[in-house]
Amino acid sequence: MSEFDLIRHHFSRIGSQRADVALGVGDDCALLRVPQGYELAASIDTLVAGVHFLSDCDPEGLGHKSLAVGLSDLAAVGAEPAWATLALTLPDADAAWLDAFSLGFDRLARSYGIALVGGDMTRGPLTITVQIQGLVPAATAILRRGARPGDLVCVSGTLGDAGLALRLLDAGEAVPEFLRERLERPTPRVELGLALRGTATAMIDLSDGLAADLGHILAASGVGAEIRLPDLPLSRSVRDRLAADPDWGLPLAAGDDYELCFCAPEQKHTQITALAERLGIRVQAIGRVQPETGLRCLLEDGSIWDPGRSGYDHFPDAS
């Protein structure tokens, strides 16, 4: 099939039908209606084979993940998902691969009411770029700046699972299904992000690792924080790994968690606990915002653990 046949066959019916899409796939531009009183939240992510995912990974899971990472960005500002565009660079037109990829993308898109409204397809090394847009009532988005001394630092879910899965794969070891799902099919915390509007003072999604991403909140807010390493929410697999090898860099810097890290006033803790229980999402307070800048990671005895590296960096040697 030609490029345009491939687009029509695999991508013309992906996602939900939305009344706010005046024109979707098939023209030079999509035409979208932003409701009065709302702001448009937009994010874009590129995934490259061999950098962000293994070249032989499950294409259905890759379709899911390529959209999930953008959904996680929308969750981080408290935006409701609406539309997405997709650009695919493929080494060849493998129909079975495209069927599986589009299935994973479509299932997640429909579960969040997202319409795929455009994109592009080219030949080259396997690369996936997704731009996602969402809607947030004006002046209610949760930003990175806004954390205040005394605020609790909280995280959702568990940390280090995807990083452990990747370490096991690199070592040629068996990967438990739970860890593989956390790596290949992360769950974006959209519902939690929406529920935290008006409660969280600052928020970010954890893509590069807790130390790096929390560091972005602290820098934007002009504050610091102390977190307690024993309070980090960990799955049994990661906890067992740390018992054998106490490398806290796994939950702090491995990345690919796609959980939310947020700050909130201590008096909101009961409210946060209640909404987390209602949503069925684990939320853990791990520390507190401090007036002195910098991030301090405390061990159980109160000593400071130096993470060394804070998280993933595409250009670690850049000056």
C-alpha positions in Angstrom: 0.0 0.0 0.0 1.1 3.6 -0.5 1.7 6.0 2.3 -1.8 7.4 2.1 -3.3 3.9 1.9 -1.5 3.0 5.0 -2.8 6.1 6.8 -6.4 5.4 5.7 -6.2 1.7 6.6 -4.5 1.9 10.0 -5.2 5.4 11.4 -8.2 7.1 9.9 -10.6 5.6 12.5 -8.4 5.7 15.6 -9.7 7.2 18.9 -13.0 8.7 19.9 -15.4 10.8 17.8 -15.6 14.3 19.4 -18.0 17.1 18.7 -15.2 19.6 19.1 -13.4 18.3 16.1 -14.5 20.4 13.1 -12.1 18.6 10.8 -9.9 15.7 11.6 -7.6 13.2 9.6 -7.4 13.7 5.9 -6.7 17.4 5.3 -3.7 19.7 5.6 -4.7 20.8 9.1 -7.1 19.7 11.7 -9.7 22.2 12.9 -10.5 22.1 16.6 -12.9 24.0 18.8 -11.5 25.2 22.1 -14.4 25.9 24.5 -14.8 29.4 25.9 -13.2 29.7 29.3 -10.6 27.0 28.7 -6.9 27.0 27.9 -5.2 24.6 25.5 -2.6 22.3 27.1 -0.2 20.9 24.5 2.8 18.5 24.8 5.0 16.6 22.3 7.2 13.6 22.8 9.5 11.6 20.5 10.4 7.9 21.1 13.4 6.5 19.2 14.1 2.8 18.8 17.1 1.8 20.8 16.9 4.9 23.0 13.3 4.9 24.4 12.3 1.4 23.6 13.9 -1.9 22.5 13.7 -2.3 18.7 12.0 -5.8 19.1 9.5 -4.7 21.8 5.8 -5.6 21.4 4.2 -3.1 18.9 0.9 -3.1 20.6 2.5 -2.1 23.9 4.5 0.5 22.0 1.3 2.0 20.6 0.0 2.2 24.1 3.2 3.7 25.5 3.6 6.3 22.7 0.3 7.9 23.7 0.7 7.2 27.5 3.8 9.4 27.8 1.9 12.4 26.5 -1.2 11.6 28.6 1.2 11.7 31.6 2.2 15.3 30.6 -1.4 16.3 30.5 -2.0 14.7 33.9 0.9 16.7 35.3 -0.9 20.0 34.7 -4.4 18.8 35.5 -5.7 18.9 31.9 -8.4 16.7 30.4 -7.2 14.9 27.2 -8.8 15.9 23.9 -6.8 15.4 20.7 -3.6 13.9 19.4 -1.5 13.9 16.3 0.9 11.1 15.4 4.1 11.1 13.2 5.6 7.7 12.4 9.0 7.1 10.8 9.2 3.4 9.7 12.0 1.3 8.2 9.4 -0.6 6.2 5.6 -0.8 5.8 5.0 -4.0 8.0 1.2 -4.4 8.0 1.2 -6.8 11.0 3.3 -4.4 13.0 1.1 -1.4 12.1 -2.1 -3.4 13.0 -0.7 -4.1 16.4 0.7 -0.6 17.0 -2.6 1.1 16.0 -4.6 -1.3 18.2 -2.6 -0.4 21.3 -2.8 3.3 20.5 -6.5 3.1 19.7 -7.4 1.3 22.9 -5.8 3.9 25.1 -7.1 6.8 23.0 -10.7 5.6 23.3 -10.3 5.0 27.1 -9.6 8.7 27.5 -11.9 10.1 24.9 -9.1 11.2 22.6 -9.5 11.9 18.9 -6.6 11.3 16.5 -6.8 14.3 14.3 -3.8 14.2 12.0 -0.2 13.1 11.5 2.5 12.0 9.1 4.3 8.9 7.9 7.8 8.7 6.5 10.5 6.0 5.8 13.6 5.9 8.0 14.8 4.6 11.4 11.9 3.7 13.7 10.8 6.9 15.4 7.4 7.8 16.9 6.3 11.4 17.7 3.0 12.1 19.4 1.6 15.6 20.1 -1.2 15.6 22.5 -3.6 18.4 23.4 -6.0 18.8 26.4 -8.3 21.3 28.0 -8.0 23.0 31.4 -10.3 25.7 32.8 -8.5 29.1 32.6 -6.0 29.8 35.3 -6.4 26.3 37.0 -3.4 24.4 35.5 -1.0 23.0 38.0 2.5 24.3 37.2 6.0 23.3 38.3 6.4 26.7 40.0 4.2 27.1 43.1 5.8 24.8 45.8 6.1 26.5 49.2 8.2 25.7 52.2 6.3 23.4 54.5 4.4 21.7 51.6 4.4 17.9 51.6 6.1 16.2 48.7 4.0 13.3 47.4 4.2 10.7 44.7 1.7 8.3 43.1 2.1 4.6 42.4 5.5 2.9 42.9 9.0 3.9 41.7 11.7 2.0 39.9 9.6 -0.8 38.4 10.3 0.2 34.7 14.0 0.8 35.6 14.3 -2.7 37.1 12.6 -4.3 34.1 15.1 -2.7 31.8 18.1 -3.7 34.0 16.8 -7.3 33.9 16.3 -7.2 30.1 19.8 -5.8 29.6 21.2 -8.6 31.8 19.3 -11.3 29.8 17.3 -12.2 32.9 13.6 -13.1 33.1 11.3 -10.2 33.7 8.2 -10.6 35.8 5.0 -9.7 34.0 4.2 -6.9 36.4 7.6 -5.2 35.7 7.3 -5.6 31.9 3.8 -4.0 32.0 5.2 -1.1 34.0 7.9 -0.6 31.4 5.9 -1.2 28.2 2.3 -0.1 29.2 2.6 2.6 31.8 -0.7 3.9 33.3 -1.0 7.7 33.0 -2.4 9.2 36.1 -4.9 11.5 34.4 -7.7 11.1 36.9 -5.4 12.0 39.8 -4.1 15.0 37.9 -7.6 16.3 37.4 -8.6 15.6 41.0 -5.6 17.6 42.3 -6.6 20.9 40.6 -7.0 23.4 43.4 -5.1 21.2 45.9 -1.6 20.6 44.6 0.7 23.7 44.5 3.1 22.2 42.0 3.3 19.0 40.0 5.3 17.1 37.4 5.2 13.7 35.8 8.1 11.3 36.5 9.7 10.4 33.2 13.4 11.0 33.9 13.5 9.9 37.5 12.3 11.3 40.8 15.5 13.2 41.7 15.6 15.0 38.3 12.0 15.7 38.0 11.4 16.8 41.6 14.5 19.0 41.0 12.6 20.8 38.2 9.8 21.7 40.6 12.3 22.9 43.2 14.2 25.0 40.7 11.1 26.5 39.2 9.7 27.3 42.7 13.0 28.6 44.1 12.9 26.2 47.1 14.5 22.9 48.2 13.2 19.6 49.7 14.1 16.8 52.0 12.8 13.4 51.1 13.0 10.2 53.3 14.3 7.2 51.2 12.5 4.6 53.5 9.2 6.3 52.6 9.5 5.9 48.9 6.7 3.8 47.6 8.2 0.6 46.2 6.9 -2.6 44.7 8.0 -5.9 46.3 10.3 -6.5 43.3 12.1 -3.3 43.7 12.2 -3.6 47.5 13.7 -7.1 47.2 16.3 -5.7 44.8 17.3 -3.0 47.2 17.6 -5.5 50.0 20.2 -7.3 47.9 21.8 -4.2 46.5 21.1 -1.0 48.3 21.3 1.2 45.2 18.7 3.9 45.8 19.5 5.2 42.3 17.0 2.6 41.0 13.9 4.3 42.4 15.4 7.8 42.3 16.9 8.0 38.8 16.0 5.1 36.6 13.1 6.9 35.0 10.1 5.7 32.9 7.9 5.7 36.0 5.2 8.0 34.5 3.8 8.6 38.0 3.0 12.1 39.4 5.1 14.0 41.9 3.4 16.9 43.5 3.5 19.3 46.4 0.6 20.3 48.6 -0.1 22.0 52.0 0.1 19.6 54.9 -3.5 20.5 55.9 -4.6 18.9 52.6 -3.2 15.5 53.4 -6.5 14.0 54.6 -8.2 15.3 51.5 -5.5 13.8 49.3 -5.7 10.5 51.0 -9.4 10.4 50.5 -9.3 11.2 46.8 -6.5 8.6 46.3 -8.6 6.0 47.9 -11.6 7.0 45.8 -9.5 6.6 42.6 -7.8 3.4 43.8 -4.4 5.0 43.3 -1.6 4.8 45.9 -0.3 8.2 47.0 2.6 8.5 49.4 4.0 11.5 51.2 7.8 11.2 51.0 9.1 14.5 52.4 8.7 18.2 52.7 9.6 21.4 50.9 12.3 23.4 52.6 13.3 27.1 52.1 17.0 26.1 51.4 17.5 25.2 47.8 18.6 21.7 46.7 17.3 18.2 47.2 18.5 16.2 50.2 17.8 12.4 50.3 17.8 11.0 53.9 18.5 7.4 54.8 16.8 5.8 57.8 19.5 6.9 60.2 19.2 10.5 59.1 22.3 10.6 57.0 22.3 12.0 53.5 22.5 9.7 50.5 24.1 11.2 47.4 22.3 10.0 44.3 25.3 10.8 42.0 23.2 11.2 38.9 19.7 12.6 39.1 18.1 11.0 36.1 18.2 10.3 32.4 19.9 12.9 30.1 20.2 12.6 26.3 23.2 14.9 26.3 25.2 14.2 29.5 28.4 15.6 28.1 27.0 18.8 26.7 28.6 21.9 28.3 
